[in-house]
């Protein structure tokens, strides 16, 4: 079963800016079906991204941390259930 997380054009622009700043780690709120600009945060290290995700758990927010080197990598992260089990989720 495939779960599709649509990405807004604003997020694509933020990704481009993050890549220019060498921020290759993203935490996004996976509680939502549509990933929008205020649902993503970028980091230069996995530790910083993991810390953010862990410290921002709530009734409505559940952040997932992914590494990316391109916008295409984010499209590949339209995860299926098997891959989701292999990723760290907070």
C-alpha positions as CSV (number, residue, x, y, z in Angstrom):
1,X,0.0,0.0,0.0
2,X,1.4,3.4,-1.0
3,X,0.9,6.5,1.1
4,X,1.2,9.7,-0.9
5,X,2.3,12.9,0.8
6,X,1.7,15.8,-1.6
7,X,4.3,18.6,-1.4
8,X,3.3,22.2,-1.9
9,X,5.2,24.5,-4.3
10,X,6.2,26.6,-1.3
11,X,7.9,23.6,0.2
12,X,9.8,22.9,-3.0
13,X,11.1,26.5,-2.8
14,X,12.1,26.0,0.8
15,X,13.9,22.8,-0.2
16,X,15.9,24.7,-2.8
17,X,16.9,27.3,-0.2
18,X,17.8,24.6,2.3
19,X,20.0,22.8,-0.2
20,X,21.8,26.1,-1.0
21,X,22.5,26.4,2.8
22,X,23.7,22.8,3.0
23,X,20.7,21.8,5.1
24,X,20.1,18.2,4.0
25,X,18.0,17.0,6.9
26,X,14.3,17.8,7.1
27,X,11.7,17.2,9.8
28,X,8.1,17.2,8.5
29,X,4.8,16.8,10.2
30,X,3.6,13.5,9.0
31,X,0.3,13.8,10.8
32,X,-1.0,15.8,7.9
33,X,-2.0,14.6,4.4
34,X,-0.7,17.7,2.6
35,X,2.8,18.9,3.5
36,X,2.8,22.7,3.6
37,X,5.6,25.3,4.2
38,X,4.8,25.6,7.9
39,X,5.0,21.8,8.4
40,X,8.7,21.4,7.4
41,X,11.9,22.4,9.2
42,X,15.5,22.0,7.8
43,X,18.7,21.2,9.6
44,X,22.4,20.7,8.8
45,X,22.7,17.7,11.1
46,X,20.7,14.6,11.8
47,X,21.1,15.2,15.6
48,X,19.5,18.6,15.4
49,X,16.6,17.3,13.2
50,X,16.1,14.3,15.6
51,X,16.1,16.6,18.6
52,X,13.6,18.9,17.0
53,X,11.3,16.0,16.1
54,X,11.5,14.4,19.6
55,X,10.9,17.7,21.4
56,X,7.9,18.7,19.2
57,X,5.6,15.7,19.7
58,X,2.0,16.7,20.5
59,X,-1.6,15.5,20.0
60,X,-1.6,17.0,16.5
61,X,2.1,16.8,15.5
62,X,4.2,13.8,14.7
63,X,7.5,14.7,12.9
64,X,9.5,12.4,10.7
65,X,13.1,13.1,9.9
66,X,14.5,12.4,6.4
67,X,17.8,13.0,4.6
68,X,17.7,14.5,1.1
69,X,20.2,15.7,-1.5
70,X,17.6,16.8,-4.1
71,X,13.9,17.5,-4.6
72,X,13.7,14.2,-6.4
73,X,14.8,12.5,-3.1
74,X,11.7,14.0,-1.4
75,X,9.5,12.5,-4.1
76,X,11.1,9.2,-3.5
77,X,10.2,9.6,0.2
78,X,6.5,9.0,-0.7
79,X,6.9,6.1,1.6
80,X,5.2,2.8,1.6
81,X,4.4,0.9,4.8
82,X,7.6,-1.2,4.7
83,X,9.9,1.7,4.3
84,X,8.1,3.6,7.0
85,X,8.9,0.9,9.5
86,X,12.6,1.3,8.7
87,X,12.7,5.0,9.2
88,X,12.9,6.8,12.6
89,X,9.6,8.5,13.5
90,X,8.9,10.6,16.6
